[in-house]
Amino acid sequence: MALKTDFVDALFEQKKIRLNENEDGKVTPVDETEYTRQGDKFGAEHINATNEAVNRLNSAPIRVTLAAAGWTGGSAPYIQTVQAQGIMAEDTPLLVSQLADGAPLDVQQSYSKAYSIVAAGTGTCGAGTATFKVYKKPATDIIVGLKV
């Protein structure tokens, strides 16, 4: 979803408001300003869309598991599509490590090797899915994060 990015302010020399007296004794303001340019309206729909976009940026990465046995293809590129709840087709997420803090050295080494293979490949998103293409199959299962 693309957010509107070309809002313009109203341009005028001086704001002019006339107060019309109603039959019930109350008044109604009437804008009589002479505008050189009308401005855009910015309402709840716009701020809600903006807030949703900001909230997605501040959310935790979407974790996906790429199984070593899940890669398809007899030769490169090898492909694997996984469920990625919350991903949208128009997303272009960043791949982020999900290696546990304090992982033992052997786990860090195998994770680093698998992660570098996945990071060197390509990826695309669908509605709730992520498809990865790599040119060498990782030897181990790996959990990666997708940061939208």
C-alpha positions as CSV (number, residue, x, y, z in Angstrom):
1,M,0.0,0.0,0.0
2,A,1.5,3.3,-1.1
3,L,0.8,6.3,1.1
4,K,-0.1,9.6,-0.4
5,T,3.0,11.8,-0.5
6,D,1.9,14.9,-2.4
7,F,-0.3,16.8,0.1
8,V,-0.4,20.5,-0.3
9,D,-1.3,23.3,2.1
10,A,-3.9,25.9,1.3
11,L,-2.5,29.2,0.3
12,F,-4.2,32.5,1.2
13,E,-3.4,36.1,2.3
14,Q,-5.8,36.3,5.3
15,K,-8.3,33.9,6.8
16,K,-11.8,35.4,6.7
17,I,-14.7,33.9,8.7
18,R,-18.2,35.2,8.7
19,L,-20.5,34.2,11.5
20,N,-24.1,33.5,10.4
21,E,-26.7,33.8,13.1
22,N,-29.1,30.8,13.1
23,E,-32.8,30.9,14.1
24,D,-32.0,29.0,17.3
25,G,-29.6,31.8,18.4
26,K,-26.5,29.9,17.7
27,V,-23.9,30.9,15.0
28,T,-22.5,29.0,12.1
29,P,-19.0,30.0,10.9
30,V,-18.7,30.4,7.1
31,D,-15.3,30.5,5.5
32,E,-15.0,33.4,3.1
33,T,-11.3,33.2,2.6
34,E,-10.0,33.9,-0.9
35,Y,-7.6,31.0,-1.6
36,T,-4.9,31.1,-4.1
37,R,-4.6,27.3,-3.8
38,Q,-6.9,24.9,-2.1
39,G,-5.2,22.5,0.3
40,D,-5.7,18.8,0.7
41,K,-7.8,17.2,3.4
42,F,-6.0,15.0,5.9
43,G,-8.3,12.8,8.0
44,A,-8.6,9.7,10.0
45,E,-8.1,7.4,6.9
46,H,-4.7,9.0,6.2
47,I,-3.4,9.1,9.7
48,N,-4.6,5.4,10.3
49,A,-2.7,4.3,7.2
50,T,0.4,6.2,8.2
51,N,0.2,4.8,11.8
52,E,-0.2,1.2,10.4
53,A,2.9,1.7,8.2
54,V,4.9,3.0,11.2
55,N,3.7,0.2,13.4
56,R,4.9,-2.4,10.8
57,L,8.3,-0.7,10.8
58,N,8.5,-1.0,14.5
59,S,7.4,-4.6,14.7
60,A,9.6,-7.6,15.3
61,P,11.0,-9.5,12.3
62,I,8.8,-12.3,10.9
63,R,10.6,-15.5,11.7
64,V,10.7,-18.2,9.0
65,T,12.4,-21.6,9.0
66,L,14.2,-22.8,5.9
67,A,14.5,-26.6,6.1
68,A,17.7,-28.1,4.6
69,A,15.5,-30.7,3.0
70,G,13.0,-28.1,1.7
71,W,15.0,-26.8,-1.3
72,T,13.6,-27.9,-4.7
73,G,15.4,-28.2,-8.0
74,G,18.0,-30.5,-9.4
75,S,20.5,-27.7,-10.0
76,A,20.9,-24.0,-9.1
77,P,18.9,-22.0,-8.4
78,Y,17.3,-24.0,-5.6
79,I,14.0,-22.7,-4.5
80,Q,12.0,-22.8,-1.2
81,T,8.7,-21.1,-0.5
82,V,7.7,-20.8,3.2
83,Q,4.7,-19.4,5.1
84,A,5.5,-15.9,6.4
85,Q,2.5,-14.7,8.3
86,G,2.1,-10.9,8.0
87,I,4.1,-10.5,4.8
88,M,2.4,-8.8,1.9
89,A,3.2,-9.3,-1.8
90,E,4.4,-5.6,-2.1
91,D,6.8,-6.0,0.8
92,T,10.6,-5.8,0.3
93,P,11.8,-7.0,3.7
94,L,15.4,-7.1,5.0
95,L,16.9,-10.5,5.9
96,V,18.0,-10.4,9.5
97,S,19.8,-13.0,11.6
98,Q,17.9,-14.9,14.2
99,L,21.0,-16.6,15.7
100,A,20.4,-16.9,19.5
101,D,22.5,-14.6,21.6
102,G,25.2,-16.7,23.3
103,A,25.0,-19.6,20.9
104,P,27.9,-22.1,21.1
105,L,30.7,-21.6,18.6
106,D,29.7,-24.7,16.5
107,V,26.1,-23.4,16.2
108,Q,27.4,-19.9,15.3
109,Q,29.6,-21.4,12.6
110,S,26.9,-23.6,11.0
111,Y,24.4,-20.8,11.2
112,S,26.8,-18.3,9.7
113,K,27.5,-20.6,6.8
114,A,23.8,-21.3,6.1
115,Y,22.9,-17.6,6.6
116,S,25.5,-16.4,4.1
117,I,24.2,-18.8,1.5
118,V,20.6,-17.5,1.9
119,A,21.7,-13.9,2.0
120,A,23.7,-14.3,-1.2
121,G,20.5,-15.5,-2.9
122,T,17.3,-13.7,-3.8
123,G,13.8,-13.5,-2.3
124,T,10.3,-12.5,-3.3
125,C,7.2,-12.1,-1.3
126,G,3.6,-13.2,-1.8
127,A,0.5,-12.8,0.3
128,G,1.7,-14.6,3.5
129,T,4.6,-16.3,1.8
130,A,8.3,-15.7,1.1
131,T,10.2,-17.5,-1.7
132,F,14.0,-17.8,-1.5
133,K,16.3,-18.8,-4.4
134,V,19.9,-19.8,-3.6
135,Y,22.8,-21.1,-5.7
136,K,24.0,-23.6,-3.2
137,K,21.8,-25.6,-0.8
138,P,22.4,-24.8,2.9
139,A,23.4,-28.0,4.8
140,T,21.3,-27.2,7.9
141,D,17.9,-25.9,8.7
142,I,18.0,-22.2,9.5
143,I,15.6,-19.7,11.0
144,V,15.9,-16.2,9.5
145,G,14.0,-13.0,10.2
146,L,12.2,-10.8,7.6
147,K,12.0,-7.2,8.7
148,V,9.4,-5.2,6.9
